[in-house]
Amino acid sequence: MASPQTILIRVTGVDRPGITSDLLGLLASLGSELQDMEQVVVRRQLTLGLAVVAPTGRDLVKEVLLFGWERGLDIDFEIVDATPTRHARRQVVTVLGPELSPEALARTSGAIAANGGNIDRIHRLSRFPVWSYEFLVEGGDSDKLQAALMDVAAEESIDIAVQPHGLSRRSSRLVVLDVDSTLIRNEMIELLADEAGHREEVARLTDLAMRGDLDYSEALKKRVALLQGTSAAAIDRAIARMVLTPGARTFVRTLRRLGYRIAIISGGFTHFTDELAKELKLDHAHANRLEIIDGVITGRIEGEIVDAQTKARLLETIAEAEGVPLEQTVAVGDGANDLPMLQKAGLGIAFNAKPVLRGAADTAVNVPYLDAILFMLGVTREEVEAADASDAPGDLHTD
C-alpha cells in the first residue's frame, strides 16, 4: 500500500465569508490530517495555504478542485516534504517613512537576502500618518543585516528597525519618555528663558548640551542661573505655551489600552512634568525642582540634578517598582543625556534625535509623529483607529 502523501493546497481568489471553514470541513470529511495553515487577504483577495496528509484511497484532489470551481477559486496542489518546517532564529524588520517606494522596499528586501535572511512574512502596519511595513525574517547575520539596512535607511531617507522576534518584544510593559522635544515640541528651559529675556543664550547652551558638546549638568546650572529674579508667575505662562508633539495623545492613549505603564523622566522641571502627568494620566513623572523663594526663581536647582546617569537609574527604579524586567522596557529620547537610559532599556528609540544618540540607539524614528513609535512595537494603525472608534464621544481626545 502506498504511503500517505503530504500535499500543499494553495487557494487564491476573491475573499468571502465561509471559504476557510467550508474547505476545512471538506478536508475533515475526507479524513485528511491538517499539518499547517496560513492565510492572508490583500485588497479582498484571498491567499490560503494548507499542508495536509492525504488519506489513501480518497480522491482529495478531485473533491477540492470541485470545491474551488463551485466558488470561483483558483486551486493548485504540490507534493511537499512531510517534515514540519523548523523556524530558525527570527528577527522583525520594521520599515517606516512618509512614503515607501517600490525601490526603497526592493532595496530593503535585497539587503535582507544579501545577508542570509529569508522573508517569511510581510505585513502592512500603517498608511497614516506614515507608511510602515513589518518583515518577519528568518536567519541571517544580525550585525551584518543591521549594518546593511542602516545604509539603506540613510540612502532612502526612511527609518528601519531590526529587533529580535520573541517574547520580550511582545511583552513590553513599560515605556519611559523624555519630555523636551520628545513628548512636547518645546524645551521647558527655553520657554522660561523667553519669559526672563534670555532665550537666545539658553537655546545656545541647550543645543550644545543635547549634542553632547557640553556637560549636561554644567549647562543646566548655567541656564537656570539666567532665570534668577524671574517671577514664579512666569512658570504658569510658560506651561500654557507647551505644545504636545503630534500623535502624543494617540501614543499614550493606545499604550494605556495595551496595559503599559508610562513614565516621563525629564531634565526639565517638575512644574511642567506634573502638569503633563495629570493631563495625560501618566504613571510616573520625574524632573528637576526649581528653587523658588518668596515667589521668585532663585536661579538654583533643589536637590539632585536629573542628568544622563540619573535618567538611567530612574528607569531601573521605575521598572523595579512596577515589577517589569528591563528587557521589557522601552525608552524614547532625543538628546545625548538620554543615551544611558536608552541603552539600559530593552528597546531604546531615538526620536528625531541628535546624531550622537541616533547612531547609538537600537533604532531611530525620524518622522514628526510620536504615535509612529507604535508601529515599531507592532501595533497597526487599523487597531488604533478601531479602538478609538469604540470610545464614547466624550472619551476620544484628538491630537
SVG drawing of the C-alpha trace seen along z (x, -y; Angstrom):
<svg xmlns="http://www.w3.org/2000/svg" viewBox="-21 -90 53 92">
<polyline fill="none" stroke="black" stroke-width="0.4" points="0.0,0.0 1.3,-3.4 2.3,-5.8 0.1,-8.8 1.4,-11.9 1.7,-15.5 0.1,-17.9 0.3,-21.7 -3.0,-23.2 -2.9,-26.8 -6.2,-28.7 -6.5,-32.1 -9.4,-34.3 -12.0,-36.8 -12.4,-36.6 -15.8,-35.9 -17.1,-34.5 -17.1,-30.8 -14.3,-29.8 -11.9,-28.6 -14.4,-26.9 -16.1,-25.1 -12.7,-23.9 -11.6,-22.7 -15.0,-20.9 -14.5,-19.2 -10.9,-18.1 -12.3,-16.7 -15.0,-14.7 -12.2,-13.3 -10.2,-12.1 -7.3,-14.5 -4.8,-15.4 -4.0,-19.2 -0.3,-19.9 0.0,-23.6 -2.1,-26.5 -1.7,-30.2 -4.0,-32.8 -3.6,-36.4 -6.1,-38.8 -4.8,-41.8 -7.4,-44.1 -10.1,-41.5 -8.0,-38.9 -7.5,-35.7 -4.4,-33.6 -4.7,-30.4 -2.2,-27.7 -2.8,-24.3 -0.4,-21.4 -2.5,-18.2 -1.8,-14.5 -4.0,-12.9 -5.6,-9.7 -5.0,-6.7 -8.0,-5.6 -9.7,-9.0 -9.6,-11.4 -8.8,-14.5 -7.6,-16.5 -10.8,-15.9 -13.0,-16.9 -11.0,-20.1 -11.0,-21.1 -14.7,-20.8 -14.9,-22.9 -12.9,-25.7 -14.8,-25.5 -18.1,-26.0 -16.8,-29.1 -14.8,-30.7 -11.5,-30.0 -8.1,-29.0 -6.6,-26.0 -3.3,-24.2 -1.5,-21.3 2.1,-20.4 3.5,-17.3 5.9,-18.5 8.2,-17.1 6.3,-15.8 8.8,-17.1 7.4,-20.1 9.1,-23.4 11.5,-24.3 11.8,-28.0 15.3,-29.4 16.0,-32.4 13.7,-35.2 14.0,-39.0 11.5,-41.7 12.4,-44.4 10.1,-47.5 10.3,-49.9 8.8,-53.4 8.6,-56.6 6.3,-59.4 6.4,-57.4 7.7,-53.9 8.5,-53.5 8.9,-50.1 12.6,-50.9 13.0,-51.5 11.2,-48.3 13.2,-46.4 16.4,-47.6 15.3,-46.6 14.3,-43.1 17.5,-42.9 19.7,-43.8 17.9,-41.1 18.5,-38.4 22.1,-39.5 22.9,-39.0 21.4,-35.5 17.9,-36.4 14.7,-34.9 11.5,-36.9 8.8,-34.7 6.0,-37.3 5.3,-40.9 2.6,-42.8 1.5,-46.4 1.2,-48.3 0.0,-51.8 -0.7,-54.2 -1.2,-57.2 0.4,-59.4 3.3,-57.4 3.6,-54.3 5.1,-51.3 5.6,-47.6 6.8,-44.8 9.0,-42.0 9.4,-38.7 12.9,-37.5 14.5,-34.1 18.2,-33.5 20.9,-35.9 23.8,-37.5 22.2,-40.1 25.1,-42.5 25.6,-42.4 21.9,-42.7 21.6,-45.7 24.5,-47.5 23.2,-46.9 19.7,-48.0 21.1,-51.2 22.8,-52.0 19.6,-51.5 17.7,-53.7 20.2,-56.6 20.3,-56.4 16.5,-56.2 15.7,-58.7 13.5,-56.1 13.6,-54.5 14.4,-50.8 14.4,-49.0 15.7,-45.5 14.5,-43.7 14.6,-40.1 11.3,-38.3 10.4,-36.8 8.5,-37.0 10.4,-40.1 9.2,-42.2 5.6,-41.1 5.6,-41.5 7.0,-45.0 5.1,-46.7 6.8,-49.9 7.5,-52.9 9.7,-55.8 9.8,-59.0 12.0,-62.1 9.9,-65.2 11.7,-68.2 11.5,-67.8 10.0,-64.3 6.7,-64.3 6.4,-68.1 7.8,-70.1 9.3,-72.7 12.2,-72.9 10.9,-73.9 14.0,-75.9 13.7,-77.9 10.0,-78.7 11.1,-80.1 14.1,-81.9 11.8,-83.6 9.9,-85.0 13.2,-86.0 14.6,-87.7 17.5,-85.2 16.1,-82.9 19.0,-83.1 21.7,-82.3 19.7,-79.5 18.9,-78.0 22.6,-78.0 23.6,-76.2 20.7,-73.7 21.9,-72.9 25.5,-72.3 24.3,-70.0 21.9,-68.0 24.7,-67.4 27.0,-66.2 29.4,-69.1 28.8,-70.5 28.4,-68.7 24.7,-68.5 24.8,-69.3 27.0,-72.3 24.9,-73.5 21.7,-73.2 23.3,-75.2 24.3,-78.0 20.9,-78.1 18.9,-78.1 21.2,-80.8 19.9,-83.1 16.4,-82.7 17.4,-84.4 15.0,-87.0 12.2,-85.9 8.7,-85.8 7.3,-82.4 4.2,-83.5 6.3,-83.1 6.1,-79.4 2.4,-79.2 2.7,-81.4 5.4,-79.0 3.3,-75.9 0.4,-77.4 2.7,-77.6 3.7,-73.9 2.8,-72.1 2.4,-68.3 4.2,-66.5 1.8,-65.4 0.5,-62.0 1.4,-62.2 -2.2,-61.7 -2.8,-58.8 0.5,-57.2 -0.2,-57.5 -3.9,-56.5 -3.0,-53.4 -0.3,-52.3 -2.7,-52.6 -5.2,-50.4 -2.4,-47.8 -1.7,-47.8 1.6,-49.6 2.8,-51.7 4.0,-55.1 6.7,-57.3 8.4,-60.6 11.9,-61.4 13.0,-64.9 15.9,-67.2 13.3,-69.9 11.2,-70.9 8.6,-69.4 6.1,-72.2 5.8,-71.2 6.1,-67.4 3.4,-67.3 1.0,-69.1 1.8,-66.7 1.3,-63.7 -2.0,-65.0 -3.3,-65.8 -2.1,-62.6 -2.8,-60.3 0.8,-59.1 2.0,-56.7 5.4,-58.3 7.0,-61.7 10.5,-62.8 12.3,-66.1 14.4,-68.9 12.9,-71.1 13.4,-74.8 14.2,-76.7 11.6,-79.4 11.7,-81.8 9.1,-84.5 7.6,-83.9 10.8,-84.4 13.0,-81.9 16.5,-82.0 18.4,-80.5 19.2,-77.3 18.1,-73.7 16.8,-72.0 18.3,-68.5 19.9,-66.2 20.1,-67.2 18.3,-64.8 21.2,-64.2 22.0,-61.3 23.0,-58.8 20.1,-59.8 17.7,-59.1 19.1,-55.6 18.9,-54.9 15.3,-56.2 14.3,-53.9 15.7,-50.9 13.9,-52.2 10.5,-52.6 10.9,-49.2 11.6,-47.5 8.7,-49.3 6.4,-48.1 7.8,-44.6 8.9,-44.9 12.2,-43.3 14.5,-45.7 14.3,-43.7 10.5,-44.5 11.0,-48.3 11.1,-50.8 12.8,-54.2 12.4,-57.1 14.5,-60.3 16.2,-62.8 19.4,-64.1 22.8,-63.0 21.6,-63.0 19.1,-60.2 21.7,-57.8 22.4,-55.8 18.6,-55.5 18.1,-54.2 21.0,-51.7 19.6,-50.5 16.1,-49.7 15.2,-46.6 14.5,-48.8 15.9,-52.3 14.3,-54.5 15.9,-57.8 13.1,-60.1 14.1,-62.9 17.4,-62.8 20.8,-64.4 23.4,-62.4 25.2,-61.3 22.0,-59.5 20.7,-58.3 23.9,-56.4 23.9,-54.6 20.2,-53.8 18.6,-50.4 16.5,-52.2 15.5,-55.7 12.3,-57.3 12.7,-60.5 9.2,-61.5 7.4,-64.2 4.7,-61.9 5.1,-60.3 2.4,-57.7 4.7,-56.3 6.6,-54.6 3.5,-52.3 4.4,-50.7 7.9,-49.9 6.0,-47.9 4.0,-46.0 0.7,-47.9 -1.2,-48.6 -3.0,-51.8 -6.2,-49.9 -6.1,-48.6 -5.6,-52.1 -8.5,-53.5 -10.8,-50.6 -10.1,-51.2 -10.7,-54.9 -13.9,-54.3 -15.2,-52.2 -14.8,-55.1 -17.7,-57.1 -17.8,-60.5 -16.6,-62.3 -13.7,-59.9 -11.9,-60.4 -9.1,-63.0 -7.7,-64.3 -4.0,-65.2"/>
</svg>
